[in-house]
Amino acid sequence: MSEAVVTVPVARIEGFSSCEVDDVLAVEEPLEFRLDQITISLTMRTPGDDFELAAGFLFAEDLIAGSEDILSISRPADGSPNVVEVRRTPEARVNHSPAKRNFLMTSACGVCGKASLEELEQNACPALAPDNVRVASSMIRRLPERLRAEQAVFQTTGGLHAAALFDFNGELQAVREDVGRHNAVDKLVGAALLNRQTPLSRKILLVSGRASFELVQKALMASIPLMAAVGAPSSLAVATAEKAGMTLIGFLRDDRFNVYSGAGRITVSENHT
Protein backbone atom coordinates (compact mmCIF):
# COMPACT_ATOMS: atom_id res chain seq x y z
CA MET A 1 0.00 0.00 0.00
CA SER A 2 1.17 3.55 -0.69
CA GLU A 3 2.93 5.42 2.13
CA ALA A 4 0.31 8.14 1.61
CA VAL A 5 -2.55 5.97 2.94
CA VAL A 6 -3.23 3.67 5.88
CA THR A 7 -6.01 1.16 6.61
CA VAL A 8 -7.84 1.36 9.94
CA PRO A 9 -10.76 -0.63 11.40
CA VAL A 10 -14.00 1.32 11.90
CA ALA A 11 -17.53 0.63 13.08
CA ARG A 12 -19.88 1.47 10.22
CA ILE A 13 -23.42 2.29 11.30
CA GLU A 14 -26.26 2.30 8.80
CA GLY A 15 -29.75 2.82 10.14
CA PHE A 16 -30.15 0.46 13.12
CA SER A 17 -27.31 -1.91 12.24
CA SER A 18 -23.53 -1.76 12.56
CA CYS A 19 -20.59 -3.77 11.26
CA GLU A 20 -16.80 -3.77 11.46
CA VAL A 21 -15.08 -2.73 8.23
CA ASP A 22 -11.72 -1.36 7.10
CA ASP A 23 -11.40 2.26 6.01
CA VAL A 24 -8.54 3.91 4.13
CA LEU A 25 -7.22 7.20 5.48
CA ALA A 26 -4.74 9.75 4.17
CA VAL A 27 -1.57 9.75 6.25
CA GLU A 28 -0.55 12.91 8.08
CA GLU A 29 2.96 13.03 9.56
CA PRO A 30 5.48 15.75 10.47
CA LEU A 31 8.32 16.71 8.16
CA GLU A 32 11.30 18.69 9.41
CA PHE A 33 13.14 20.98 6.99
CA ARG A 34 16.84 21.57 7.63
CA LEU A 35 18.61 24.21 5.56
CA ASP A 36 22.41 24.26 5.77
CA GLN A 37 22.18 22.13 8.94
CA ILE A 38 19.71 24.48 10.65
CA THR A 39 16.12 23.42 11.32
CA ILE A 40 13.90 26.09 9.81
CA SER A 41 10.44 24.54 9.89
CA LEU A 42 8.31 21.57 10.83
CA THR A 43 5.21 21.02 8.75
CA MET A 44 2.49 18.39 8.72
CA ARG A 45 2.21 16.64 5.38
CA THR A 46 1.25 13.46 3.53
CA PRO A 47 4.45 11.41 2.97
CA GLY A 48 5.69 11.26 -0.59
CA ASP A 49 7.50 13.75 -2.84
CA ASP A 50 9.27 15.13 0.24
CA PHE A 51 12.29 16.44 -1.67
CA GLU A 52 9.95 18.30 -4.03
CA LEU A 53 8.07 19.68 -1.05
CA ALA A 54 11.28 20.97 0.51
CA ALA A 55 12.46 22.56 -2.73
CA GLY A 56 9.09 24.19 -3.36
CA PHE A 57 8.87 25.51 0.20
CA LEU A 58 12.36 27.04 0.10
CA PHE A 59 11.65 28.59 -3.30
CA ALA A 60 8.37 30.11 -2.14
CA GLU A 61 10.13 31.53 0.93
CA ASP A 62 12.85 33.06 -1.29
CA LEU A 63 15.57 31.03 0.42
CA ILE A 64 16.69 29.65 -2.93
CA ALA A 65 16.45 31.32 -6.32
CA GLY A 66 16.36 28.10 -8.31
CA SER A 67 17.69 24.57 -8.60
CA GLU A 68 21.17 25.96 -9.23
CA ASP A 69 21.25 27.09 -5.59
CA ILE A 70 20.81 23.52 -4.32
CA LEU A 71 23.96 21.55 -3.65
CA SER A 72 22.13 18.51 -2.28
CA ILE A 73 18.80 17.27 -0.95
CA SER A 74 18.90 14.17 1.20
CA ARG A 75 17.73 12.34 4.27
CA PRO A 76 19.85 12.70 7.41
CA ALA A 77 22.54 10.18 8.22
CA ASP A 78 20.18 8.25 10.50
CA GLY A 79 17.80 7.76 7.58
CA SER A 80 14.82 9.44 9.25
CA PRO A 81 11.88 9.42 6.80
CA ASN A 82 10.47 12.61 8.34
CA VAL A 83 13.50 14.88 7.86
CA VAL A 84 14.83 16.50 4.69
CA GLU A 85 18.22 18.21 4.64
CA VAL A 86 18.98 20.81 1.97
CA ARG A 87 22.41 22.28 1.43
CA ARG A 88 22.91 25.37 -0.70
CA THR A 89 25.86 25.94 -2.99
CA PRO A 90 28.54 28.41 -1.92
CA GLU A 91 27.45 30.63 -4.82
CA ALA A 92 23.77 30.58 -3.79
CA ARG A 93 21.97 33.83 -3.25
CA VAL A 94 21.55 33.82 0.52
CA ASN A 95 18.70 35.67 2.17
CA HIS A 96 20.43 36.99 5.28
CA SER A 97 17.17 37.97 6.97
CA PRO A 98 14.59 35.34 5.98
CA ALA A 99 11.14 35.62 7.53
CA LYS A 100 11.25 33.50 10.67
CA ARG A 101 8.82 30.63 10.77
CA ASN A 102 7.05 29.27 13.80
CA PHE A 103 8.56 25.84 14.42
CA LEU A 104 5.27 23.99 13.94
CA MET A 105 2.89 24.48 11.02
CA THR A 106 -0.27 22.43 10.69
CA SER A 107 -1.29 20.91 7.37
CA ALA A 108 -3.73 23.84 6.97
CA CYS A 109 -1.08 26.50 7.51
CA GLY A 110 0.55 28.80 5.03
CA VAL A 111 1.02 32.39 6.09
CA CYS A 112 0.06 31.27 9.61
CA GLY A 113 3.68 30.20 9.94
CA LYS A 114 4.94 33.76 9.53
CA ALA A 115 6.23 35.24 12.74
CA SER A 116 4.68 38.69 12.30
CA LEU A 117 2.48 40.82 10.09
CA GLU A 118 5.48 43.03 9.32
CA GLU A 119 7.40 40.06 7.92
CA LEU A 120 4.38 39.05 5.89
CA GLU A 121 4.22 42.50 4.31
CA GLN A 122 7.94 42.39 3.48
CA ASN A 123 7.50 39.13 1.58
CA ALA A 124 6.07 40.94 -1.43
CA CYS A 125 4.75 38.99 -4.40
CA PRO A 126 6.54 39.65 -7.69
CA ALA A 127 4.60 41.24 -10.54
CA LEU A 128 4.20 39.18 -13.70
CA ALA A 129 5.74 40.35 -16.94
CA PRO A 130 3.27 41.48 -19.62
CA ASP A 131 2.16 38.69 -21.94
CA ASN A 132 -0.27 37.91 -24.74
CA VAL A 133 -1.74 34.78 -23.14
CA ARG A 134 -5.29 33.92 -24.25
CA VAL A 135 -7.12 30.74 -23.24
CA ALA A 136 -10.63 29.59 -24.08
CA SER A 137 -13.31 29.45 -21.42
CA SER A 138 -14.42 26.07 -22.78
CA MET A 139 -10.99 24.63 -22.01
CA ILE A 140 -10.96 26.08 -18.49
CA ARG A 141 -14.30 24.44 -17.70
CA ARG A 142 -12.88 20.99 -18.50
CA LEU A 143 -9.93 21.20 -16.12
CA PRO A 144 -11.61 19.99 -12.88
CA GLU A 145 -12.73 16.75 -14.53
CA ARG A 146 -9.20 16.08 -15.74
CA LEU A 147 -7.82 16.76 -12.28
CA ARG A 148 -10.31 14.44 -10.56
CA ALA A 149 -9.36 11.62 -12.91
CA GLU A 150 -5.75 11.86 -11.69
CA GLN A 151 -6.42 12.15 -7.94
CA ALA A 152 -5.55 8.58 -7.06
CA VAL A 153 -5.26 9.01 -3.29
CA PHE A 154 -8.27 11.30 -3.04
CA GLN A 155 -10.41 8.71 -4.78
CA THR A 156 -9.29 6.18 -2.15
CA THR A 157 -9.59 8.37 0.95
CA GLY A 158 -11.58 11.50 0.07
CA GLY A 159 -9.18 13.37 2.34
CA LEU A 160 -6.55 15.15 0.25
CA HIS A 161 -6.09 18.45 -1.53
CA ALA A 162 -4.67 18.45 -5.04
CA ALA A 163 -2.79 20.87 -7.25
CA ALA A 164 -2.19 20.44 -10.97
CA LEU A 165 -0.34 22.14 -13.78
CA PHE A 166 -1.83 22.37 -17.27
CA ASP A 167 -0.49 23.91 -20.45
CA PHE A 168 -2.50 26.48 -22.37
CA ASN A 169 -4.10 23.73 -24.44
CA GLY A 170 -5.53 22.13 -21.31
CA GLU A 171 -3.11 19.21 -21.33
CA LEU A 172 -2.27 17.95 -17.86
CA GLN A 173 1.42 18.31 -17.01
CA ALA A 174 1.66 17.21 -13.36
CA VAL A 175 -0.44 16.53 -10.24
CA ARG A 176 0.46 16.43 -6.56
CA GLU A 177 -1.73 15.58 -3.54
CA ASP A 178 -1.36 16.34 0.17
CA VAL A 179 -3.42 16.87 3.32
CA GLY A 180 -2.22 20.49 3.17
CA ARG A 181 -3.28 22.55 0.19
CA HIS A 182 -0.11 24.67 0.38
CA ASN A 183 1.99 21.48 0.50
CA ALA A 184 0.38 20.22 -2.71
CA VAL A 185 1.40 23.44 -4.48
CA ASP A 186 4.92 23.35 -3.00
CA LYS A 187 5.34 19.75 -4.22
CA LEU A 188 4.15 20.73 -7.68
CA VAL A 189 6.41 23.78 -7.97
CA GLY A 190 9.29 21.93 -6.33
CA ALA A 191 9.08 19.16 -8.91
CA ALA A 192 9.23 21.70 -11.73
CA LEU A 193 12.15 23.49 -10.07
CA LEU A 194 14.18 20.30 -9.57
CA ASN A 195 13.51 19.37 -13.21
CA ARG A 196 14.68 22.84 -14.28
CA GLN A 197 11.28 23.73 -15.71
CA THR A 198 10.82 27.03 -13.88
CA PRO A 199 9.66 29.71 -14.42
CA LEU A 200 6.17 28.38 -15.13
CA SER A 201 5.09 31.35 -17.22
CA ARG A 202 3.32 29.12 -19.78
CA LYS A 203 1.29 27.06 -17.30
CA ILE A 204 -2.09 27.10 -15.55
CA LEU A 205 -2.37 26.14 -11.87
CA LEU A 206 -5.55 24.43 -10.66
CA VAL A 207 -6.19 23.78 -6.96
CA SER A 208 -8.94 21.56 -5.62
CA GLY A 209 -9.99 23.81 -2.73
CA ARG A 210 -10.22 27.53 -2.17
CA ALA A 211 -7.80 30.17 -3.42
CA SER A 212 -6.07 31.77 -0.44
CA PHE A 213 -3.35 34.41 -0.35
CA GLU A 214 -0.53 31.95 0.31
CA LEU A 215 -1.44 29.87 -2.74
CA VAL A 216 -1.51 32.94 -4.97
CA GLN A 217 1.84 33.98 -3.50
CA LYS A 218 3.41 30.60 -4.25
CA ALA A 219 2.04 30.67 -7.81
CA LEU A 220 3.43 34.16 -8.39
CA MET A 221 6.86 33.15 -7.12
CA ALA A 222 6.83 30.54 -9.91
CA SER A 223 5.60 33.14 -12.48
CA ILE A 224 2.29 31.31 -13.11
CA PRO A 225 -0.01 33.72 -14.98
CA LEU A 226 -3.33 31.93 -14.49
CA MET A 227 -4.61 30.22 -11.35
CA ALA A 228 -7.99 28.53 -10.96
CA ALA A 229 -9.67 27.14 -7.86
CA VAL A 230 -12.66 24.88 -7.43
CA GLY A 231 -13.61 26.89 -4.34
CA ALA A 232 -13.82 30.55 -3.40
CA PRO A 233 -10.94 33.03 -3.36
CA SER A 234 -10.23 35.25 -0.38
CA SER A 235 -10.24 39.02 -0.63
CA LEU A 236 -6.47 39.19 -0.13
CA ALA A 237 -5.93 36.55 -2.81
CA VAL A 238 -7.92 38.65 -5.29
CA ALA A 239 -6.15 41.88 -4.35
CA THR A 240 -2.73 40.21 -4.63
CA ALA A 241 -3.52 38.61 -7.99
CA GLU A 242 -4.85 41.87 -9.39
CA LYS A 243 -1.81 43.85 -8.23
CA ALA A 244 0.59 41.30 -9.73
CA GLY A 245 -1.25 40.92 -13.04
CA MET A 246 -2.41 37.34 -12.47
CA THR A 247 -5.66 35.87 -13.80
CA LEU A 248 -7.51 34.41 -10.82
CA ILE A 249 -10.53 32.13 -11.28
CA GLY A 250 -12.80 30.82 -8.52
CA PHE A 251 -15.80 28.50 -8.23
CA LEU A 252 -14.62 26.47 -11.23
CA ARG A 253 -17.27 23.77 -11.16
CA ASP A 254 -20.60 22.77 -12.64
CA ASP A 255 -19.50 24.04 -16.08
CA ARG A 256 -19.04 27.65 -14.93
CA PHE A 257 -16.58 29.90 -13.13
CA ASN A 258 -15.94 33.45 -11.93
CA VAL A 259 -12.97 35.54 -13.07
CA TYR A 260 -11.82 37.79 -10.21
CA SER A 261 -8.80 39.39 -11.90
CA GLY A 262 -7.07 39.33 -15.27
CA ALA A 263 -10.21 38.60 -17.30
CA GLY A 264 -8.43 39.75 -20.46
CA ARG A 265 -6.67 36.40 -20.74
CA ILE A 266 -9.98 34.50 -21.05
CA THR A 267 -11.82 34.27 -24.36
CA VAL A 268 -15.39 32.96 -24.58
CA SER A 269 -14.62 30.76 -27.56
CA GLU A 270 -14.02 27.15 -28.49
CA ASN A 271 -10.64 28.05 -29.96
CA HIS A 272 -7.58 28.50 -27.79
CA THR A 273 -3.84 28.88 -28.15
Phi, psi and omega in degrees: 000148180300147176293348181277349182227158178217146179261132179228149176280140179222158172264115180262123181248124176231116182062241181252019179232156178221156178208158178269126179222168174263141176236151180253126182244151171285136181280138173233118181221158180285151173225124180264130175261128173241125180245118183051045175073010178245128176289123182247342181193155171229119182239157175264130184211170170271123181304147182121138180059036184294323179294321177296319179299315180297315181296317179295321179296312181296323178294315180295329180273004178063031176265346168222149180267344182175182182296335180293343178276352184264119176278318180199151170230127185203171169278159177292171184300330180279359176076016181305128180283352183247026176224137173235129179251126178243131174244132178271155177288157177300332182273358185299146173287116184260127174276107185285346179226061180295150177298124180292142178253144167298146186298324182248129170239136175281171180293347178266354189279157171210266177292346178295348176275350178293144185282335181203161177294327179297319179291328176296317180294328180288336182276067187290147178276137180288146176280144179281148175289148177302145179213174178245032183294132174221128178230149184278140178299327180296324178290317179302318183296337182274348187296316181302321180297321180291325177292315181301324181294339182256359182274078186297313183286324178299319180297332179278320188248332186070015188236023182233150169274158178224152173224141184221149173252134175235154170275180185286355173264003180084014179275129181292131180255321181194152177223141172224146180236152178192157175294336177256128182295325178290328177296319180300319179290318178300319178298318182295311180291322179298321178297316179296319181296313181294334177269009178058042180252003177270151004285159183260049186285353177241034183229158175247134176256129175240130177242147188280344181250222180271165179258103180259170181303315186295330178287319175299318179300314180296320179295319180293325177299331179267005178066031178282123185276341185222123179234135180233145180229144176290330181260199184274150171271158172271165180296321180290326176298316180295314181298320180292316179298317181296317180296324184272351180085024179268146170274122182240123182245138177230167180053043179280090181193164178054037174066028176207167178197164175250139175255116186265338176201154177066039182295341181296342179277351184256127176247135178274083187202157176281342183267143177211159180232000000 
